[in-house]
Amino acid sequence: MKKRTFTLLMFVFLSLSWLCAAIGDWTVHNSYRYATGCRTMDDKVYVLSAGNLYSYNKEDGELRIYDHINTLSDVRVACIEYCDATDALVVVYENANVDLLYDDETIYNISDFKNKTLADKQINNLQVSDSMGYISTSFGVVELNLKRQEFGNTYTIGQNVNSVALFDGYLFACTSAGLFRGNLNDNLLDNKNWEKLFDYSISALCEYGGKLYCILPDLGFYSVEVNGRLRLLIKNENKVKFSYMRVAGDRMFVGNASKVFVYDSPDEYTAYTLFGKSLYLHPDGNDFWSCNGADGLSLLSLKDGKLYEAFGGVQPDSPIRSYCEYLGFSNDGNLLVAGGNLNYFDLTFYDGTVMMFDGDKWLNFQEQEVKDATKLKYWNMTSVVEDPNEKGHYFASSFGMGLYEFRNGEFVKHYNHENSVLESAARSGLVNRYVRVPRLKYDDDGNLWMTNTGTKDIIKVLKSDGAWTTLPYKDIAKNPTMVDILFDSRGWLWVTSLQADAGLFCAKMNGTPLDTSDDETKFVYAHFKNQDAASYDINQLYSLVEDRNGQMWIGTDAGLFVLPNPKKFFDGAVTFNQIKVPRNDGTGLADYLLSNVIIQTICVDGANRKWIGTLGNGLYLVSADGLETIHHFTTENSPLPSNNIVSVAIEETSGKVFIGTSEGLVSYMGDATEPAATLDEKSLHAYPNPVREDYTGEISVTGFTQDCNVKIIDSAGTLIHETTSTGGQITWNGCNMRGERVSAGVYYVLAYDEGGNKGAATKILIIR
């Protein structure tokens, strides 16, 4: 391969500006930052990275990402393999769905295996022999005829199969329980016809030069002799295990993180030391493509008995991981993401993940530098906020490790029980692992508030002058699951308790937020009673948000509830209303909105509509009063990668809705922006403008106040379109009142505020 200077050309189908996207457009924000496998196909290298797929063009350096909007049929890729006989990249997903990706970028989907009802169909590996594919699964082997584009036999061995190989008239299957083989002339659908050769745990198999080879993870690289015995060829050195082997052309390659052994014949090999660490090597002539985890793809060339990097760092700009526990925005509207979880039971530990997206590029905050400086674990980040008084100055919280300070993505300082008023929920043992800070919130004075759950004094504040203070609220002392902080339009403090003692805490702070002596407080346990006197025992209270009318919307495991008049929270028993949606079938009956649907997050858009994220039931958009369901997005009718919605945030200027799921982040261009405070001609903005002849999407105009009356007229004064602004925005399909596309020309947008007291105008140029 000709050596040349590497130039990275991004071709990722992402908008250069959030305002360029049309209403209703979706964007997938996959992570492509952990390369683990690759295959070559003509002039492209296809890379499997963090369960997603991208390609690198060897000729011009172009990067191309593949997702379930632009190409693929599904999400979460388990393995890939190239089939020479059909010129197709075989893409197998974790859910057993299969795509055949051809060189012209067409896709053929084979979903029969996915649609089968099985207790467990974990995908472990894929091998291709001629035009047949063999999928190794948790229960056996599944055949895939790549020419006929259909599944073949399913061999239920009753073992978790890591890899298979065809050799000497047998199908071999390696498992952690040993090596099995079945004679291809026998009925292998009967698992009694599978013979177990030995008990050693085997991770990989391949046939080369008339011999069968295998990897024993703890021991080394072996050949399988005719009598079924093993012969050691290369021993694991310094406990560095072999992780891959592959046959390409007339050579076999066996490797681990530090070396690759190249066999030119069954009896001869040369060992090459790697420059750097590689998770997987794929041969390409005399060079190798190396998958280097977080460092992406690189090209290695042979020099003086070693493989050196010709160029590297080949990966699309993307989130470093697909974690999105918390979504928020910086002072200038950049998306902020914290990826962790509320790990109450010490079961799940996500690597420390704090990210920012400016609409074009991702900034992944420093991680290794945090670990090096603190000498502690760095995990389960639960929120991130920007200092309102200093651009680029951020604080991020961890559920377990306290508070972190960053400037422009670079680590500054770590705060925990040893150098601040933060406390640990543990009294002995690993005390520094239980400094639990679920959420952060700045107040109007630039003070940083936080919940420090499970401690004597839950609420801690880092004041704008750098001093710390503690607010001693006895109602919630030592509560183990206090999470979200909300300052409402009255200046009251609300804090949610997720579980254990689930409920709502409110403090009427009387204008002295850092002095609790004059506060009126109340904690209401989550035994809700609705307006019809129906009672609910709430086990999880997930979310609380105030809408534009001052009402509190509450998401729970029993559904959606509303506090219509929060001022009465302190007046005796509290009633939590449920929204009644009329059936309109003549019975006069109504149903509670989203009753018994688990609601994890709620976000209010510029039109006071509610975006409601659920556990297992997708995402809802309902009208301001909740009586109309405008959208219900699921994995079946949208690009959502999962129906488990964990976070939602809306960028006010563009109306773009960012949706965090358990399987990653997507965004949707909504049709409601934040309404302007006053109607001003200078703030009105139409896009696209001009409207080119090939554009057929919606035309948007932003900058209106709430509920503006908007008319669009042509140069002759003829009324073309009339509507009311949704939040601060309207959309127009470019058609007249009869539904006909308008001709070329200048069209005038005339707006009057809700009271008809003030007007403003702008123009749209349409080119045909």
Secondary structure, 3 states (H helix, E strand, C coil): CCCCCCCCECCCCCCCCHHHCCCCCEEEECCCCCEEEEEEECCEEEEEECCEEEEEECCCCEEEEECCCCCCCCCCEEEEEEECCCCEEEEEECCCCEEEEECCCCEEEECHHHHCCCCCCCEEEEEEECCEEEEEECCEEEEEECCCCEEEEEEECCCCEEEEEEECCEEEEEECCEEEEEECCCCCCCHHHEEEEECCCCCEEEEECCEEEEEECCCEEEEECCCCCEEEEEECECCECCCEEEEECCEEEEECCCEEEEEEECCEEEEEEECCCCCEEEEECCEEEEECECCCEEEEEEECCEEEEEEEEECCCCCCCCCCCEEEECCCCCEEEECCCCCCCCCCCCECCEEEECCCCEEECCCHHHHHHHCCCCECEEEEEECCCCCCEEEEEEEEEEEEEEECCEEEEEECCCCCCCCCCCCCCCHHHCEECCCEEECCCCCEEEECCCCCCCEEEECCCCCEEEECCHHHCCCCCEEEEEECCCCCEEEEECCCCCEEEEEECCCCCCCHHHCEEEEEECEEECCCCCEEECCCEEEEEECCCCCEEEEECCEEEEECCHHHHHCCCCCCECCEEECCCCCCCEEECCCCCCEEEEEECCCCCEEEEEECCCEEEECCCCCCEEEEECCCCCCCCCCEEEEEEECCCCCEEEEEECCEEEEEECCCECCCCCCCHHHCEEECCCECCCCCCCEEEECCCCCCEEEEECCCCCEEEEEECEECEEEECCECCCCCECCCEEEEEEEECCCCCCEEEEEEEECC
